[in-house]
Structure formats: structure tokens, C-alpha cells
Amino acid sequence: MPEHLSTIQLAAAAVLTVAGVVWAIGVLRLLRRYRAQALRELAATRLPFLPAQPGTGPLRESVELTPAEQDAFAGLIRQLGHR
């Protein structure tokens, strides 16, 4: 016990510390409750201004290569494979 503090000052510091801890716990509980409620409400609502999204992506595109392009591509792959 510090010599320059009275018993009343130490008791007041302890009471304020306990009150601060209780306050912090209460605020955290309120924030968690309202955050969970807000997340439930957000999941339940749709954004009406966004158009409906298609279920599939765009069609896949492909291009046929000429035999010369195929040979050039095969040469490139061989070059990169040696590294």
C-alpha cells in the first residue's frame, strides 16, 4: 500500500476500476447483440436496385491455331521448360 495515498483514495480507485470493467463488458455485450441482429437483417434483405445476377458465366471462347502457330507455341513451351 503506497504511503502517500489514503485508504479512501485506494478504495475509490478500486471502485472506479471495477466500474470501468463492468462498463466495458456491458458495452461489448450490447455491440455483439446489435451486430448479430444487424447481420441477420442484412442477410434477409435484398438490394432491389441491383439487377439479378446470371447463374452462369460467359461462354468459353476458343480459337483454332494454324500449324505454324502450333509449332511456334510448342517451341516456346520447350524453351520455357529448360529454365
PDB file of N, CA, C and O in Angstrom:
ATOM      1  N   MET A   1       0.846  -1.172   0.000  1.00  0.00           N
ATOM      2  CA  MET A   1       0.000   0.000   0.000  1.00  0.00           C
ATOM      3  C   MET A   1       0.891   1.234   0.000  1.00  0.00           C
ATOM      4  O   MET A   1       1.719   1.408   0.894  1.00  0.00           O
ATOM      5  N   PRO A   2       0.718   2.101  -1.018  1.00  0.00           N
ATOM      6  CA  PRO A   2       1.552   3.311  -1.067  1.00  0.00           C
ATOM      7  C   PRO A   2       1.311   4.203   0.150  1.00  0.00           C
ATOM      8  O   PRO A   2       0.191   4.330   0.646  1.00  0.00           O
ATOM      9  N   GLU A   3       2.383   4.803   0.602  1.00  0.00           N
ATOM     10  CA  GLU A   3       2.304   5.603   1.826  1.00  0.00           C
ATOM     11  C   GLU A   3       1.595   6.938   1.630  1.00  0.00           C
ATOM     12  O   GLU A   3       0.975   7.448   2.563  1.00  0.00           O
ATOM     13  N   HIS A   4       1.677   7.508   0.442  1.00  0.00           N
ATOM     14  CA  HIS A   4       1.114   8.842   0.231  1.00  0.00           C
ATOM     15  C   HIS A   4      -0.373   8.814  -0.145  1.00  0.00           C
ATOM     16  O   HIS A   4      -0.957   9.878  -0.348  1.00  0.00           O
ATOM     17  N   LEU A   5      -1.009   7.634  -0.247  1.00  0.00           N
ATOM     18  CA  LEU A   5      -2.437   7.539  -0.557  1.00  0.00           C
ATOM     19  C   LEU A   5      -3.210   7.087   0.676  1.00  0.00           C
ATOM     20  O   LEU A   5      -2.763   6.225   1.432  1.00  0.00           O
ATOM     21  N   SER A   6      -4.361   7.681   0.854  1.00  0.00           N
ATOM     22  CA  SER A   6      -5.194   7.278   1.996  1.00  0.00           C
ATOM     23  C   SER A   6      -6.019   6.044   1.605  1.00  0.00           C
ATOM     24  O   SER A   6      -6.079   5.668   0.434  1.00  0.00           O
ATOM     25  N   THR A   7      -6.632   5.443   2.576  1.00  0.00           N
ATOM     26  CA  THR A   7      -7.456   4.258   2.353  1.00  0.00           C
ATOM     27  C   THR A   7      -8.662   4.597   1.479  1.00  0.00           C
ATOM     28  O   THR A   7      -9.083   3.787   0.653  1.00  0.00           O
ATOM     29  N   ILE A   8      -9.204   5.773   1.660  1.00  0.00           N
ATOM     30  CA  ILE A   8     -10.358   6.205   0.861  1.00  0.00           C
ATOM     31  C   ILE A   8      -9.959   6.350  -0.611  1.00  0.00           C
ATOM     32  O   ILE A   8     -10.719   5.965  -1.499  1.00  0.00           O
ATOM     33  N   GLN A   9      -8.782   6.897  -0.869  1.00  0.00           N
ATOM     34  CA  GLN A   9      -8.323   7.034  -2.250  1.00  0.00           C
ATOM     35  C   GLN A   9      -8.108   5.671  -2.896  1.00  0.00           C
ATOM     36  O   GLN A   9      -8.457   5.481  -4.061  1.00  0.00           O
ATOM     37  N   LEU A  10      -7.539   4.723  -2.161  1.00  0.00           N
ATOM     38  CA  LEU A  10      -7.339   3.376  -2.699  1.00  0.00           C
ATOM     39  C   LEU A  10      -8.674   2.687  -2.964  1.00  0.00           C
ATOM     40  O   LEU A  10      -8.836   2.008  -3.978  1.00  0.00           O
ATOM     41  N   ALA A  11      -9.634   2.863  -2.048  1.00  0.00           N
ATOM     42  CA  ALA A  11     -10.955   2.267  -2.238  1.00  0.00           C
ATOM     43  C   ALA A  11     -11.655   2.885  -3.447  1.00  0.00           C
ATOM     44  O   ALA A  11     -12.304   2.179  -4.218  1.00  0.00           O
ATOM     45  N   ALA A  12     -11.526   4.198  -3.613  1.00  0.00           N
ATOM     46  CA  ALA A  12     -12.133   4.872  -4.761  1.00  0.00           C
ATOM     47  C   ALA A  12     -11.512   4.382  -6.069  1.00  0.00           C
ATOM     48  O   ALA A  12     -12.223   4.185  -7.055  1.00  0.00           O
ATOM     49  N   ALA A  13     -10.203   4.184  -6.087  1.00  0.00           N
ATOM     50  CA  ALA A  13      -9.537   3.680  -7.288  1.00  0.00           C
ATOM     51  C   ALA A  13     -10.020   2.271  -7.616  1.00  0.00           C
ATOM     52  O   ALA A  13     -10.235   1.941  -8.782  1.00  0.00           O
ATOM     53  N   ALA A  14     -10.190   1.446  -6.594  1.00  0.00           N
ATOM     54  CA  ALA A  14     -10.677   0.076  -6.817  1.00  0.00           C
ATOM     55  C   ALA A  14     -12.113   0.093  -7.343  1.00  0.00           C
ATOM     56  O   ALA A  14     -12.450  -0.657  -8.259  1.00  0.00           O
ATOM     57  N   VAL A  15     -12.960   0.951  -6.760  1.00  0.00           N
ATOM     58  CA  VAL A  15     -14.353   1.043  -7.204  1.00  0.00           C
ATOM     59  C   VAL A  15     -14.417   1.535  -8.646  1.00  0.00           C
ATOM     60  O   VAL A  15     -15.186   1.001  -9.445  1.00  0.00           O
ATOM     61  N   LEU A  16     -13.625   2.538  -8.988  1.00  0.00           N
ATOM     62  CA  LEU A  16     -13.614   3.050 -10.361  1.00  0.00           C
ATOM     63  C   LEU A  16     -13.101   2.004 -11.351  1.00  0.00           C
ATOM     64  O   LEU A  16     -13.597   1.911 -12.474  1.00  0.00           O
ATOM     65  N   THR A  17     -12.121   1.230 -10.937  1.00  0.00           N
ATOM     66  CA  THR A  17     -11.599   0.175 -11.807  1.00  0.00           C
ATOM     67  C   THR A  17     -12.662  -0.881 -12.069  1.00  0.00           C
ATOM     68  O   THR A  17     -12.864  -1.297 -13.209  1.00  0.00           O
ATOM     69  N   VAL A  18     -13.339  -1.312 -11.011  1.00  0.00           N
ATOM     70  CA  VAL A  18     -14.399  -2.310 -11.169  1.00  0.00           C
ATOM     71  C   VAL A  18     -15.529  -1.745 -12.031  1.00  0.00           C
ATOM     72  O   VAL A  18     -16.062  -2.443 -12.894  1.00  0.00           O
ATOM     73  N   ALA A  19     -15.892  -0.487 -11.798  1.00  0.00           N
ATOM     74  CA  ALA A  19     -16.952   0.135 -12.596  1.00  0.00           C
ATOM     75  C   ALA A  19     -16.552   0.203 -14.069  1.00  0.00           C
ATOM     76  O   ALA A  19     -17.385  -0.035 -14.943  1.00  0.00           O
ATOM     77  N   GLY A  20     -15.305   0.521 -14.351  1.00  0.00           N
ATOM     78  CA  GLY A  20     -14.831   0.569 -15.736  1.00  0.00           C
ATOM     79  C   GLY A  20     -14.869  -0.790 -16.415  1.00  0.00           C
ATOM     80  O   GLY A  20     -15.238  -0.896 -17.585  1.00  0.00           O
ATOM     81  N   VAL A  21     -14.491  -1.817 -15.688  1.00  0.00           N
ATOM     82  CA  VAL A  21     -14.530  -3.172 -16.247  1.00  0.00           C
ATOM     83  C   VAL A  21     -15.972  -3.594 -16.518  1.00  0.00           C
ATOM     84  O   VAL A  21     -16.264  -4.162 -17.570  1.00  0.00           O
ATOM     85  N   VAL A  22     -16.873  -3.321 -15.577  1.00  0.00           N
ATOM     86  CA  VAL A  22     -18.286  -3.664 -15.763  1.00  0.00           C
ATOM     87  C   VAL A  22     -18.856  -2.900 -16.953  1.00  0.00           C
ATOM     88  O   VAL A  22     -19.598  -3.470 -17.753  1.00  0.00           O
ATOM     89  N   TRP A  23     -18.522  -1.625 -17.079  1.00  0.00           N
ATOM     90  CA  TRP A  23     -18.990  -0.819 -18.208  1.00  0.00           C
ATOM     91  C   TRP A  23     -18.490  -1.386 -19.530  1.00  0.00           C
ATOM     92  O   TRP A  23     -19.256  -1.494 -20.488  1.00  0.00           O
ATOM     93  N   ALA A  24     -17.196  -1.751 -19.592  1.00  0.00           N
ATOM     94  CA  ALA A  24     -16.628  -2.288 -20.828  1.00  0.00           C
ATOM     95  C   ALA A  24     -17.303  -3.605 -21.209  1.00  0.00           C
ATOM     96  O   ALA A  24     -17.582  -3.838 -22.386  1.00  0.00           O
ATOM     97  N   ILE A  25     -17.563  -4.457 -20.240  1.00  0.00           N
ATOM     98  CA  ILE A  25     -18.245  -5.725 -20.523  1.00  0.00           C
ATOM     99  C   ILE A  25     -19.659  -5.460 -21.043  1.00  0.00           C
ATOM    100  O   ILE A  25     -20.109  -6.112 -21.985  1.00  0.00           O
ATOM    101  N   GLY A  26     -20.347  -4.517 -20.437  1.00  0.00           N
ATOM    102  CA  GLY A  26     -21.700  -4.182 -20.888  1.00  0.00           C
ATOM    103  C   GLY A  26     -21.721  -3.641 -22.307  1.00  0.00           C
ATOM    104  O   GLY A  26     -22.578  -4.016 -23.107  1.00  0.00           O
ATOM    105  N   VAL A  27     -20.783  -2.764 -22.619  1.00  0.00           N
ATOM    106  CA  VAL A  27     -20.720  -2.202 -23.974  1.00  0.00           C
ATOM    107  C   VAL A  27     -20.409  -3.302 -24.996  1.00  0.00           C
ATOM    108  O   VAL A  27     -21.009  -3.337 -26.070  1.00  0.00           O
ATOM    109  N   LEU A  28     -19.487  -4.184 -24.668  1.00  0.00           N
ATOM    110  CA  LEU A  28     -19.168  -5.274 -25.596  1.00  0.00           C
ATOM    111  C   LEU A  28     -20.373  -6.180 -25.830  1.00  0.00           C
ATOM    112  O   LEU A  28     -20.617  -6.597 -26.962  1.00  0.00           O
ATOM    113  N   ARG A  29     -21.119  -6.486 -24.788  1.00  0.00           N
ATOM    114  CA  ARG A  29     -22.306  -7.329 -24.949  1.00  0.00           C
ATOM    115  C   ARG A  29     -23.346  -6.643 -25.822  1.00  0.00           C
ATOM    116  O   ARG A  29     -23.958  -7.285 -26.675  1.00  0.00           O
ATOM    117  N   LEU A  30     -23.554  -5.340 -25.617  1.00  0.00           N
ATOM    118  CA  LEU A  30     -24.513  -4.608 -26.452  1.00  0.00           C
ATOM    119  C   LEU A  30     -24.069  -4.580 -27.910  1.00  0.00           C
ATOM    120  O   LEU A  30     -24.880  -4.785 -28.812  1.00  0.00           O
ATOM    121  N   LEU A  31     -22.795  -4.330 -28.140  1.00  0.00           N
ATOM    122  CA  LEU A  31     -22.302  -4.290 -29.517  1.00  0.00           C
ATOM    123  C   LEU A  31     -22.461  -5.638 -30.205  1.00  0.00           C
ATOM    124  O   LEU A  31     -22.846  -5.692 -31.372  1.00  0.00           O
ATOM    125  N   ARG A  32     -22.172  -6.719 -29.506  1.00  0.00           N
ATOM    126  CA  ARG A  32     -22.324  -8.048 -30.103  1.00  0.00           C
ATOM    127  C   ARG A  32     -23.784  -8.344 -30.423  1.00  0.00           C
ATOM    128  O   ARG A  32     -24.097  -8.894 -31.479  1.00  0.00           O
ATOM    129  N   ARG A  33     -24.679  -7.974 -29.501  1.00  0.00           N
ATOM    130  CA  ARG A  33     -26.098  -8.242 -29.728  1.00  0.00           C
ATOM    131  C   ARG A  33     -26.604  -7.481 -30.941  1.00  0.00           C
ATOM    132  O   ARG A  33     -27.268  -8.056 -31.803  1.00  0.00           O
ATOM    133  N   TYR A  34     -26.296  -6.190 -31.016  1.00  0.00           N
ATOM    134  CA  TYR A  34     -26.798  -5.395 -32.128  1.00  0.00           C
ATOM    135  C   TYR A  34     -26.098  -5.741 -33.438  1.00  0.00           C
ATOM    136  O   TYR A  34     -26.701  -5.619 -34.504  1.00  0.00           O
ATOM    137  N   ARG A  35     -24.853  -6.166 -33.382  1.00  0.00           N
ATOM    138  CA  ARG A  35     -24.160  -6.578 -34.599  1.00  0.00           C
ATOM    139  C   ARG A  35     -24.779  -7.861 -35.152  1.00  0.00           C
ATOM    140  O   ARG A  35     -24.981  -7.978 -36.361  1.00  0.00           O
ATOM    141  N   ALA A  36     -25.081  -8.819 -34.285  1.00  0.00           N
ATOM    142  CA  ALA A  36     -25.709 -10.059 -34.738  1.00  0.00           C
ATOM    143  C   ALA A  36     -27.085  -9.772 -35.320  1.00  0.00           C
ATOM    144  O   ALA A  36     -27.462 -10.356 -36.336  1.00  0.00           O
ATOM    145  N   GLN A  37     -27.836  -8.881 -34.687  1.00  0.00           N
ATOM    146  CA  GLN A  37     -29.162  -8.530 -35.186  1.00  0.00           C
ATOM    147  C   GLN A  37     -29.049  -7.827 -36.543  1.00  0.00           C
ATOM    148  O   GLN A  37     -29.834  -8.105 -37.450  1.00  0.00           O
ATOM    149  N   ALA A  38     -28.090  -6.931 -36.687  1.00  0.00           N
ATOM    150  CA  ALA A  38     -27.915  -6.223 -37.951  1.00  0.00           C
ATOM    151  C   ALA A  38     -27.492  -7.181 -39.066  1.00  0.00           C
ATOM    152  O   ALA A  38     -27.930  -7.028 -40.206  1.00  0.00           O
ATOM    153  N   LEU A  39     -26.657  -8.155 -38.755  1.00  0.00           N
ATOM    154  CA  LEU A  39     -26.254  -9.118 -39.766  1.00  0.00           C
ATOM    155  C   LEU A  39     -27.425  -9.982 -40.207  1.00  0.00           C
ATOM    156  O   LEU A  39     -27.539 -10.305 -41.389  1.00  0.00           O
ATOM    157  N   ARG A  40     -28.295 -10.360 -39.283  1.00  0.00           N
ATOM    158  CA  ARG A  40     -29.485 -11.135 -39.656  1.00  0.00           C
ATOM    159  C   ARG A  40     -30.401 -10.314 -40.552  1.00  0.00           C
ATOM    160  O   ARG A  40     -30.939 -10.830 -41.532  1.00  0.00           O
ATOM    161  N   GLU A  41     -30.577  -9.050 -40.225  1.00  0.00           N
ATOM    162  CA  GLU A  41     -31.437  -8.199 -41.044  1.00  0.00           C
ATOM    163  C   GLU A  41     -30.830  -7.956 -42.415  1.00  0.00           C
ATOM    164  O   GLU A  41     -31.551  -7.906 -43.411  1.00  0.00           O
ATOM    165  N   LEU A  42     -29.537  -7.807 -42.477  1.00  0.00           N
ATOM    166  CA  LEU A  42     -28.873  -7.566 -43.753  1.00  0.00           C
ATOM    167  C   LEU A  42     -28.977  -8.785 -44.656  1.00  0.00           C
ATOM    168  O   LEU A  42     -29.168  -8.654 -45.865  1.00  0.00           O
ATOM    169  N   ALA A  43     -28.851  -9.970 -44.069  1.00  0.00           N
ATOM    170  CA  ALA A  43     -28.952 -11.190 -44.862  1.00  0.00           C
ATOM    171  C   ALA A  43     -30.372 -11.383 -45.376  1.00  0.00           C
ATOM    172  O   ALA A  43     -30.565 -11.964 -46.444  1.00  0.00           O
ATOM    173  N   ALA A  44     -31.360 -10.910 -44.642  1.00  0.00           N
ATOM    174  CA  ALA A  44     -32.749 -11.104 -45.042  1.00  0.00           C
ATOM    175  C   ALA A  44     -33.169 -10.141 -46.143  1.00  0.00           C
ATOM    176  O   ALA A  44     -34.106 -10.444 -46.882  1.00  0.00           O
ATOM    177  N   THR A  45     -32.523  -9.011 -46.277  1.00  0.00           N
ATOM    178  CA  THR A  45     -32.933  -8.022 -47.267  1.00  0.00           C
ATOM    179  C   THR A  45     -32.091  -8.149 -48.526  1.00  0.00           C
ATOM    180  O   THR A  45     -30.887  -8.399 -48.472  1.00  0.00           O
ATOM    181  N   ARG A  46     -32.757  -7.970 -49.656  1.00  0.00           N
ATOM    182  CA  ARG A  46     -32.050  -7.935 -50.926  1.00  0.00           C
ATOM    183  C   ARG A  46     -31.926  -6.486 -51.355  1.00  0.00           C
ATOM    184  O   ARG A  46     -32.721  -5.637 -50.952  1.00  0.00           O
ATOM    185  N   LEU A  47     -30.959  -6.222 -52.144  1.00  0.00           N
ATOM    186  CA  LEU A  47     -30.793  -4.873 -52.661  1.00  0.00           C
ATOM    187  C   LEU A  47     -31.592  -4.766 -53.957  1.00  0.00           C
ATOM    188  O   LEU A  47     -31.183  -5.323 -54.976  1.00  0.00           O
ATOM    189  N   PRO A  48     -32.723  -4.063 -53.938  1.00  0.00           N
ATOM    190  CA  PRO A  48     -33.608  -4.058 -55.104  1.00  0.00           C
ATOM    191  C   PRO A  48     -33.042  -3.315 -56.309  1.00  0.00           C
ATOM    192  O   PRO A  48     -33.503  -3.539 -57.429  1.00  0.00           O
ATOM    193  N   PHE A  49     -32.077  -2.456 -56.120  1.00  0.00           N
ATOM    194  CA  PHE A  49     -31.572  -1.665 -57.235  1.00  0.00           C
ATOM    195  C   PHE A  49     -30.512  -2.407 -58.044  1.00  0.00           C
ATOM    196  O   PHE A  49     -30.083  -1.913 -59.087  1.00  0.00           O
ATOM    197  N   LEU A  50     -30.080  -3.585 -57.584  1.00  0.00           N
ATOM    198  CA  LEU A  50     -29.124  -4.373 -58.352  1.00  0.00           C
ATOM    199  C   LEU A  50     -29.879  -5.363 -59.232  1.00  0.00           C
ATOM    200  O   LEU A  50     -30.841  -5.980 -58.776  1.00  0.00           O
ATOM    201  N   PRO A  51     -29.461  -5.524 -60.479  1.00  0.00           N
ATOM    202  CA  PRO A  51     -30.141  -6.495 -61.339  1.00  0.00           C
ATOM    203  C   PRO A  51     -29.833  -7.919 -60.882  1.00  0.00           C
ATOM    204  O   PRO A  51     -28.842  -8.164 -60.194  1.00  0.00           O
ATOM    205  N   ALA A  52     -30.687  -8.838 -61.269  1.00  0.00           N
ATOM    206  CA  ALA A  52     -30.469 -10.241 -60.931  1.00  0.00           C
ATOM    207  C   ALA A  52     -29.208 -10.738 -61.633  1.00  0.00           C
ATOM    208  O   ALA A  52     -28.979 -10.445 -62.806  1.00  0.00           O
ATOM    209  N   GLN A  53     -28.411 -11.479 -60.910  1.00  0.00           N
ATOM    210  CA  GLN A  53     -27.162 -11.976 -61.463  1.00  0.00           C
ATOM    211  C   GLN A  53     -27.399 -13.302 -62.174  1.00  0.00           C
ATOM    212  O   GLN A  53     -28.157 -14.143 -61.690  1.00  0.00           O
ATOM    213  N   PRO A  54     -26.754 -13.490 -63.322  1.00  0.00           N
ATOM    214  CA  PRO A  54     -26.937 -14.761 -64.024  1.00  0.00           C
ATOM    215  C   PRO A  54     -26.255 -15.895 -63.260  1.00  0.00           C
ATOM    216  O   PRO A  54     -25.275 -15.683 -62.546  1.00  0.00           O
ATOM    217  N   GLY A  55     -26.788 -17.080 -63.422  1.00  0.00           N
ATOM    218  CA  GLY A  55     -26.238 -18.231 -62.712  1.00  0.00           C
ATOM    219  C   GLY A  55     -24.947 -18.756 -63.313  1.00  0.00           C
ATOM    220  O   GLY A  55     -24.177 -19.428 -62.627  1.00  0.00           O
ATOM    221  N   THR A  56     -24.700 -18.466 -64.570  1.00  0.00           N
ATOM    222  CA  THR A  56     -23.501 -18.985 -65.228  1.00  0.00           C
ATOM    223  C   THR A  56     -22.684 -17.834 -65.773  1.00  0.00           C
ATOM    224  O   THR A  56     -23.167 -16.711 -65.921  1.00  0.00           O
ATOM    225  N   GLY A  57     -21.448 -18.140 -66.062  1.00  0.00           N
ATOM    226  CA  GLY A  57     -20.553 -17.136 -66.624  1.00  0.00           C
ATOM    227  C   GLY A  57     -20.684 -17.065 -68.132  1.00  0.00           C
ATOM    228  O   GLY A  57     -21.528 -17.743 -68.718  1.00  0.00           O
ATOM    229  N   PRO A  58     -19.861 -16.254 -68.757  1.00  0.00           N
ATOM    230  CA  PRO A  58     -19.917 -16.141 -70.211  1.00  0.00           C
ATOM    231  C   PRO A  58     -19.454 -17.441 -70.862  1.00  0.00           C
ATOM    232  O   PRO A  58     -18.765 -18.254 -70.246  1.00  0.00           O
ATOM    233  N   LEU A  59     -19.845 -17.616 -72.105  1.00  0.00           N
ATOM    234  CA  LEU A  59     -19.429 -18.801 -72.840  1.00  0.00           C
ATOM    235  C   LEU A  59     -17.924 -18.765 -73.063  1.00  0.00           C
ATOM    236  O   LEU A  59     -17.322 -17.699 -73.196  1.00  0.00           O
ATOM    237  N   ARG A  60     -17.336 -19.941 -73.100  1.00  0.00           N
ATOM    238  CA  ARG A  60     -15.903 -20.040 -73.277  1.00  0.00           C
ATOM    239  C   ARG A  60     -15.555 -19.850 -74.751  1.00  0.00           C
ATOM    240  O   ARG A  60     -16.183 -20.443 -75.629  1.00  0.00           O
ATOM    241  N   GLU A  61     -14.567 -19.034 -75.005  1.00  0.00           N
ATOM    242  CA  GLU A  61     -14.153 -18.774 -76.375  1.00  0.00           C
ATOM    243  C   GLU A  61     -12.886 -19.550 -76.685  1.00  0.00           C
ATOM    244  O   GLU A  61     -12.046 -19.763 -75.811  1.00  0.00           O
ATOM    245  N   SER A  62     -12.759 -19.964 -77.913  1.00  0.00           N
ATOM    246  CA  SER A  62     -11.547 -20.657 -78.335  1.00  0.00           C
ATOM    247  C   SER A  62     -11.246 -20.284 -79.784  1.00  0.00           C
ATOM    248  O   SER A  62     -12.139 -19.941 -80.559  1.00  0.00           O
ATOM    249  N   VAL A  63      -9.977 -20.361 -80.119  1.00  0.00           N
ATOM    250  CA  VAL A  63      -9.516 -20.029 -81.467  1.00  0.00           C
ATOM    251  C   VAL A  63      -8.648 -21.184 -81.948  1.00  0.00           C
ATOM    252  O   VAL A  63      -7.770 -21.659 -81.229  1.00  0.00           O
ATOM    253  N   GLU A  64      -8.902 -21.619 -83.151  1.00  0.00           N
ATOM    254  CA  GLU A  64      -8.083 -22.678 -83.743  1.00  0.00           C
ATOM    255  C   GLU A  64      -6.765 -22.080 -84.222  1.00  0.00           C
ATOM    256  O   GLU A  64      -6.745 -21.044 -84.886  1.00  0.00           O
ATOM    257  N   LEU A  65      -5.657 -22.749 -83.873  1.00  0.00           N
ATOM    258  CA  LEU A  65      -4.332 -22.286 -84.298  1.00  0.00           C
ATOM    259  C   LEU A  65      -3.949 -22.957 -85.607  1.00  0.00           C
ATOM    260  O   LEU A  65      -4.304 -24.107 -85.869  1.00  0.00           O
ATOM    261  N   THR A  66      -3.217 -22.211 -86.419  1.00  0.00           N
ATOM    262  CA  THR A  66      -2.680 -22.788 -87.654  1.00  0.00           C
ATOM    263  C   THR A  66      -1.515 -23.699 -87.285  1.00  0.00           C
ATOM    264  O   THR A  66      -0.968 -23.581 -86.188  1.00  0.00           O
ATOM    265  N   PRO A  67      -1.126 -24.605 -88.178  1.00  0.00           N
ATOM    266  CA  PRO A  67       0.022 -25.474 -87.874  1.00  0.00           C
ATOM    267  C   PRO A  67       1.297 -24.686 -87.548  1.00  0.00           C
ATOM    268  O   PRO A  67       2.076 -25.111 -86.694  1.00  0.00           O
ATOM    269  N   ALA A  68       1.520 -23.555 -88.209  1.00  0.00           N
ATOM    270  CA  ALA A  68       2.709 -22.736 -87.923  1.00  0.00           C
ATOM    271  C   ALA A  68       2.630 -22.170 -86.508  1.00  0.00           C
ATOM    272  O   ALA A  68       3.635 -22.130 -85.798  1.00  0.00           O
ATOM    273  N   GLU A  69       1.442 -21.731 -86.097  1.00  0.00           N
ATOM    274  CA  GLU A  69       1.264 -21.196 -84.744  1.00  0.00           C
ATOM    275  C   GLU A  69       1.430 -22.294 -83.700  1.00  0.00           C
ATOM    276  O   GLU A  69       1.992 -22.057 -82.630  1.00  0.00           O
ATOM    277  N   GLN A  70       0.943 -23.493 -84.007  1.00  0.00           N
ATOM    278  CA  GLN A  70       1.106 -24.612 -83.092  1.00  0.00           C
ATOM    279  C   GLN A  70       2.585 -24.951 -82.906  1.00  0.00           C
ATOM    280  O   GLN A  70       3.031 -25.220 -81.791  1.00  0.00           O
ATOM    281  N   ASP A  71       3.349 -24.936 -84.022  1.00  0.00           N
ATOM    282  CA  ASP A  71       4.790 -25.216 -83.939  1.00  0.00           C
ATOM    283  C   ASP A  71       5.508 -24.135 -83.128  1.00  0.00           C
ATOM    284  O   ASP A  71       6.380 -24.441 -82.315  1.00  0.00           O
ATOM    285  N   ALA A  72       5.138 -22.869 -83.352  1.00  0.00           N
ATOM    286  CA  ALA A  72       5.764 -21.782 -82.606  1.00  0.00           C
ATOM    287  C   ALA A  72       5.450 -21.899 -81.117  1.00  0.00           C
ATOM    288  O   ALA A  72       6.318 -21.663 -80.277  1.00  0.00           O
ATOM    289  N   PHE A  73       4.221 -22.260 -80.794  1.00  0.00           N
ATOM    290  CA  PHE A  73       3.840 -22.412 -79.395  1.00  0.00           C
ATOM    291  C   PHE A  73       4.585 -23.580 -78.755  1.00  0.00           C
ATOM    292  O   PHE A  73       5.029 -23.484 -77.611  1.00  0.00           O
ATOM    293  N   ALA A  74       4.721 -24.672 -79.485  1.00  0.00           N
ATOM    294  CA  ALA A  74       5.454 -25.825 -78.958  1.00  0.00           C
ATOM    295  C   ALA A  74       6.915 -25.466 -78.720  1.00  0.00           C
ATOM    296  O   ALA A  74       7.499 -25.899 -77.727  1.00  0.00           O
ATOM    297  N   GLY A  75       7.527 -24.668 -79.630  1.00  0.00           N
ATOM    298  CA  GLY A  75       8.909 -24.217 -79.434  1.00  0.00           C
ATOM    299  C   GLY A  75       9.032 -23.326 -78.210  1.00  0.00           C
ATOM    300  O   GLY A  75      10.005 -23.430 -77.463  1.00  0.00           O
ATOM    301  N   LEU A  76       8.070 -22.465 -77.998  1.00  0.00           N
ATOM    302  CA  LEU A  76       8.083 -21.594 -76.819  1.00  0.00           C
ATOM    303  C   LEU A  76       7.988 -22.414 -75.542  1.00  0.00           C
ATOM    304  O   LEU A  76       8.698 -22.137 -74.575  1.00  0.00           O
ATOM    305  N   ILE A  77       7.127 -23.410 -75.528  1.00  0.00           N
ATOM    306  CA  ILE A  77       6.989 -24.262 -74.349  1.00  0.00           C
ATOM    307  C   ILE A  77       8.297 -25.009 -74.084  1.00  0.00           C
ATOM    308  O   ILE A  77       8.695 -25.154 -72.928  1.00  0.00           O
ATOM    309  N   ARG A  78       8.968 -25.483 -75.129  1.00  0.00           N
ATOM    310  CA  ARG A  78      10.247 -26.177 -74.937  1.00  0.00           C
ATOM    311  C   ARG A  78      11.305 -25.235 -74.356  1.00  0.00           C
ATOM    312  O   ARG A  78      12.096 -25.637 -73.504  1.00  0.00           O
ATOM    313  N   GLN A  79      11.317 -23.979 -74.820  1.00  0.00           N
ATOM    314  CA  GLN A  79      12.274 -23.001 -74.305  1.00  0.00           C
ATOM    315  C   GLN A  79      12.018 -22.723 -72.829  1.00  0.00           C
ATOM    316  O   GLN A  79      12.950 -22.681 -72.026  1.00  0.00           O
ATOM    317  N   LEU A  80      10.759 -22.536 -72.481  1.00  0.00           N
ATOM    318  CA  LEU A  80      10.435 -22.236 -71.094  1.00  0.00           C
ATOM    319  C   LEU A  80      10.639 -23.437 -70.180  1.00  0.00           C
ATOM    320  O   LEU A  80      10.891 -23.277 -68.986  1.00  0.00           O
ATOM    321  N   GLY A  81      10.528 -24.649 -70.742  1.00  0.00           N
ATOM    322  CA  GLY A  81      10.697 -25.847 -69.950  1.00  0.00           C
ATOM    323  C   GLY A  81      12.142 -26.079 -69.539  1.00  0.00           C
ATOM    324  O   GLY A  81      12.394 -26.753 -68.541  1.00  0.00           O
ATOM    325  N   HIS A  82      13.091 -25.539 -70.283  1.00  0.00           N
ATOM    326  CA  HIS A  82      14.517 -25.727 -69.969  1.00  0.00           C
ATOM    327  C   HIS A  82      14.981 -24.837 -68.829  1.00  0.00           C
ATOM    328  O   HIS A  82      16.067 -25.066 -68.297  1.00  0.00           O
ATOM    329  N   ARG A  83      14.221 -23.846 -68.432  1.00  0.00           N
ATOM    330  CA  ARG A  83      14.636 -22.925 -67.363  1.00  0.00           C
ATOM    331  C   ARG A  83      14.456 -23.498 -66.027  1.00  0.00           C
ATOM    332  O   ARG A  83      14.759 -22.845 -65.029  1.00  0.00           O
TER     333      ARG A  83
END
